[in-house]
Amino acid sequence: MKESPNLIFHVLFLLLLISPSVFSWKKDEFRNCNQTPFCKRARSRKPGACNLIATEVSISDDGDLIAKLITKIPENNGSQDPPVEVDSQPLLLTISVYQDGILRLKIDEDQSLNPPKKRFEEKIDNDLGFSSVVYLDGDYEGVLRHDPFEVFVRERGNGKRVLSINSNGLFDFEQLREKKEGDDWEERFRSHTDTRPYGPQSISFDVSFFGADIVSGIPEHATSLALKPTSGPGVEDGFSEPYRLFNLDVFEYLHESPFGLYGSIPFMFSHGKARGSSGFFWLNAAEMQIDVFGTGWNAGQDKIMMPVDEKRIDTLWMSEAGVVDAFFFVGPGPKDVVRQYTSVTGRPAMPQLFATAYHQCRWNYRDEEDVFGVDSKFDEHDIPYDVLWLDIEHTDGKRYFTWDKVLFPNPEEMQNKLAAKGRHMVTIVDPHIKRDDNYYIHKEASDNGYYVKDASNRDFDGWCWPGSSSYVDVVNPDIRSWWADKFSYGNYVGSTPYLYIWNDMNEPSVFNGPEVTMPRDALHFGGTEHRELHNAYGYYFHMATSNGLVKRENGKDRPFVLSRAFFPGTQRYGAVWTGDNTAEWDHLRVSVPMLLTLGLTGISFSGADVGGFFGNPEPDLLVRWYQLGAYYPFFRAHAHQDTKRREPWLFGERNTQLIREAIHTRYMFLPYFYTLFREANVTGTPVIRPLWMEFPADEETFSNDEAFMVGNGLLVQGVYTERAKHVSVYLPGDQSWYDLRNGATYKGGKRHKFEALEDSVPAFQRAGTIIPRKDRFRRSSTQMDKDPYTLVIALNSSKEAEGELYIDDGKSFNFENGAYIHRHFKFSNGKLTSSNAAPSGAGGNKFSTDCTVERIILLGLSPAPKSAFIEPSNQKVGIEMGPLTIRPGKNPSFATIRKPNVRIADNWTIKIL
């Protein structure tokens, strides 16, 4: 008997679920530039191809510079040929001065000329002659060159350029037009056809970064922090493709590739010794491809509009759709650029304290017995953790917001038992909804028209984990509100205040779709095609879920939602992770530049699956991953269902001890991490940073992405090779560094060779910093709430140091109304001072703590003093020798003030006698 196509597909689908290797990355499953017409067309253009000029330049009532871009008609020069016909309408250009000295450029079709549709965009003295100038804050100005059209930012004093668009004449804007007989606008890839009802609508242009030694950013790609050239002389094998920004579900991605992964942020960061830092951001949610040109890419071309010997990095930005809505960030420092970018896209959310601690996850913990067994083993082995995660198998047949009644019959009781130890749970909720009329989520969405539509305007039906599925149209704000309501306790039966959420597969992933995603001609709210907003779909889903947890608690508690897909602004709603990595040394290595890139582009709260999602790590790799992962902003172990169980106690006593010490390290530094998360929340500065963010003039740091800074005070170097005997570490700056293992000092500004000790990766405290810790080990961060603090003072050559500590209730939004403590510590002239760093009016009686300082450790103070005097208590205390850390084995001793009896929230002074 002949099987029906649907039955055959269903069988094949089940085989895919059983055999994860089928999903491994296959190059031919995804489009390259030559298979992507808009990319192929844009790449074929030569410098100087743009023939647009700016006319009718004026200043609007709002103070914006506005102009029309028209096609320049070549001069006739007496020729008898008929005049050239222009087949395009004028484009509208607007230049605005944004806050903080940011220049914003918008270019779109003139809506008064009635184009076939309005292009989708994300929501954030008249004619002045040859060029028009707008003044930015500080020492910069924006310039619109009229003929040929070009926009750039320059320094006002010396005229040196910082950033520019169309200096190489590669701007192109494919205008919408009515379809004529004979036009074939369809695009085909493998078995899929994209109807493209509105035809070509791509935009491309060149962007130049002046004075740049490196460019970084545009995540997500598994590659180096400094982006490699993709076009021009000397391009490496494998990097001849542009960097792709198109959110995709990629199993077992390659560790070194410009191929696009789960998220897309079209923001590029440049840095150089001479000029400092700058940034360029294109707010556009359609597919994008970006070339980084190598030196000499345009040799022999005579149509460029700048000095050929001026140091710069040129790039080409290509998008399938949208409008030009671009932002120029002038810096000049790295932290200035991040501040400027996050002032546009939003500052990172302040996480709950528990979320900054250690998370334990697996696809899947089988049942409640498994959950309790894992939980008790952590206690048995004296390993703290804060969150236990449940993947898709905990649900009733992949129906989200439900529980398998056999495997998880008492979900509330389960969560409450964990909560008694200060622990939390996370469950997974994905955007694909099982098409089952008996499933209340599907019935509501279907009855109310809440699903994304296909090109025929019927509910889109694709395949994902539940089988036949439809996808919530979270682009619609009303549907986002409906989705948010699903997280109430009445709707999500079995949930408690201790349950938080994980959004996976939200690229969105469609197993039977083109490139494992939704067709580009699917329709969203307002008739917008999926191609126009694809990269923002996961962002909207993350937003709706995060808002749901806020609504669940009536706005009292901060949400925690992890998302795989991301877009500019994701940082306002929660954390992300780097997706389906593999238990390989190369994936451990590439996790660092991937996370640093996310931090540069606003997403501070990010991590990589410790141990690798796929495969079975050898103990050496797993231990090294824990030792490095303890310094990731988001610290979670996770593994595929087909891997061997790999909880920390399953690899022998010694490895259990090493993993325990790594996790203890994270808990010890939680006060420091939490302070850094607050810094990110206020300024955008990432929690972990490239070395050059703290040492911007040190060229040795520019290509170094094996090490990173945690805040301004810690430098961490991973160990990335199996059974390594030694590791080389570059310590920047002109001050010393103190080894966290033994307090030994090493000179800055040079490379050092260290023995690769098995007990930790190399990590150092920077001279001149004060770092707060909590040294008592508990079951969870919640149980550390009232524990005392340790201050580690690492003195520089002037015998000085500074640091900060931020404290709030770790949970609510009350900190936004001043309910927090922010202390500034300074050691100078032999005296340690604690003072209030909060703005006037903050703090006070809104938040308080009785926590005290338990130990003050002084590094770099020789000879060791004997006593100290504390004010205002007028108390003299002794100084004794004590260990740097509480860890097994022998530890060198350092001058320590034990139990000075000062409250962490108070003003006080300790004078060394």
LINCOR-V384321 format. One record per backbone hydrogen bond with DSSP energy under -0.5 kcal/mol. NH is the residue of the N-H (numbers start at 1). CO is the residue of the C=O. If there is no record, write none. Layout:
nh = {NH,NH}
co = {CO,CO}
This chain:
nh = {8,9,10,11,12,13,14,15,16,17,18,19,20,22,23,24,25,25,29,30,35,36,37,39,40,40,41,42,43,44,44,45,45,48,49,50,53,54,55,58,60,63,65,66,66,67,68,69,70,70,72,74,79,87,91,92,93,94,95,96,98,98,101,102,103,104,105,106,107,108,110,111,113,114,119,124,128,131,132,134,136,140,141,142,143,144,145,145,146,147,149,150,151,152,153,154,155,156,159,162,163,164,165,166,169,172,174,175,177,183,185,187,189,192,194,195,199,201,203,204,205,207,208,209,210,210,211,212,213,214,216,218,223,227,227,230,231,235,239,243,244,244,245,246,248,250,251,251,252,253,253,257,258,261,264,265,267,268,269,270,271,272,275,276,277,278,279,280,281,282,283,283,284,287,288,289,290,291,293,293,294,297,299,301,305,310,313,315,316,317,318,319,320,324,325,326,327,328,329,329,330,337,338,339,340,341,342,343,344,344,345,346,348,349,351,353,355,356,356,357,359,360,361,361,363,364,365,366,368,371,372,373,374,375,376,377,378,379,380,381,382,383,384,385,386,387,388,389,390,391,394,395,396,397,399,400,402,404,405,408,411,414,415,416,417,418,419,420,421,422,423,424,425,426,427,428,429,431,433,435,436,439,440,443,444,445,446,447,448,449,449,450,452,453,454,457,460,462,462,464,467,469,470,472,473,474,476,477,480,481,482,483,484,485,486,486,487,488,492,493,495,499,500,501,502,503,504,509,510,511,513,516,517,518,522,523,524,527,528,530,531,532,533,533,534,535,536,537,537,540,541,542,543,544,545,546,547,548,549,550,551,552,553,554,555,556,558,562,563,564,566,570,572,573,574,575,576,577,578,581,583,584,588,589,590,591,592,592,593,594,595,596,597,598,599,600,601,602,603,604,606,607,610,612,614,617,622,623,624,625,626,627,628,629,630,631,632,633,634,635,635,636,637,638,640,643,650,656,657,658,659,660,661,662,663,664,665,666,667,668,669,670,672,672,673,674,675,676,677,678,679,680,681,682,683,684,684,685,689,693,694,694,695,698,699,701,702,704,705,708,709,710,711,711,713,714,715,716,717,718,720,724,727,729,731,731,732,737,738,739,739,740,743,746,749,750,752,754,754,756,757,760,764,765,766,767,768,769,769,770,771,773,774,782,783,784,785,787,789,790,791,792,792,793,793,794,794,795,795,796,799,801,802,803,805,807,813,816,817,818,819,820,821,823,824,825,826,827,828,828,831,832,833,833,834,835,835,837,838,842,843,844,846,853,854,854,855,856,857,858,859,859,862,868,869,870,871,874,875,877,879,880,882,884,887,894,895,896,897,898,899,901,904,906,908,909,910,911,912,912,913}
co = {4,5,6,7,8,9,10,11,12,13,14,15,18,19,20,21,251,252,26,27,32,33,35,36,33,36,37,38,39,40,41,41,42,168,46,169,70,146,68,66,64,60,95,58,64,93,55,91,53,68,51,72,76,85,69,108,67,106,65,104,96,102,98,99,328,96,326,94,324,92,90,109,110,111,117,122,126,128,144,142,140,137,154,134,152,132,143,150,130,130,52,145,165,143,163,141,160,139,155,153,153,208,151,206,166,204,202,173,198,180,183,194,192,189,187,193,196,320,319,172,317,315,164,313,162,208,311,209,271,271,269,267,221,215,225,292,292,232,236,290,242,258,288,244,261,248,23,249,580,250,580,222,238,220,566,219,265,280,216,278,214,276,211,272,332,270,329,268,327,266,281,325,282,531,245,318,243,316,291,314,231,294,296,298,167,307,209,207,291,205,289,203,287,107,323,105,281,103,279,327,328,333,334,335,336,337,338,339,340,341,341,342,680,571,349,810,352,352,353,354,635,387,359,637,639,362,362,364,407,367,368,369,370,371,372,373,374,375,376,377,379,378,382,779,358,358,424,360,426,362,391,392,399,395,396,398,399,394,403,404,408,410,411,412,413,414,415,416,418,419,418,386,498,388,500,390,502,504,470,468,434,436,438,439,440,441,442,443,444,445,446,445,471,523,458,454,452,460,469,467,464,462,433,431,450,472,473,475,476,477,478,479,480,481,482,483,484,485,488,491,492,496,425,560,427,562,502,505,516,463,510,513,514,508,519,453,528,524,525,522,520,529,529,530,530,285,533,533,534,536,537,538,539,540,541,542,543,544,545,546,547,548,549,551,550,553,811,501,575,503,262,567,569,570,570,561,605,563,607,579,614,582,584,585,586,587,588,589,589,590,591,592,593,594,595,596,597,599,598,602,604,576,636,609,581,615,618,619,620,621,622,623,624,625,626,628,629,606,606,357,633,634,359,610,613,640,647,652,653,654,655,656,657,658,659,660,661,662,663,664,665,667,669,772,669,670,671,672,673,674,675,676,677,678,679,679,680,679,709,690,690,691,691,695,697,698,699,701,703,716,689,714,687,709,710,710,764,708,762,706,718,721,754,752,729,750,730,746,765,737,744,763,739,737,731,731,729,727,752,725,755,757,715,738,713,736,794,766,794,802,792,790,668,422,780,781,782,784,852,773,855,771,790,791,857,769,792,793,859,800,796,827,768,825,823,821,556,813,814,815,814,818,807,805,835,803,833,801,826,831,828,910,826,831,908,824,833,822,822,839,818,842,843,902,789,852,789,897,791,895,793,857,860,877,911,875,909,870,870,868,866,896,894,892,885,882,858,880,856,896,854,853,851,903,834,871,832,869,830,910,867}
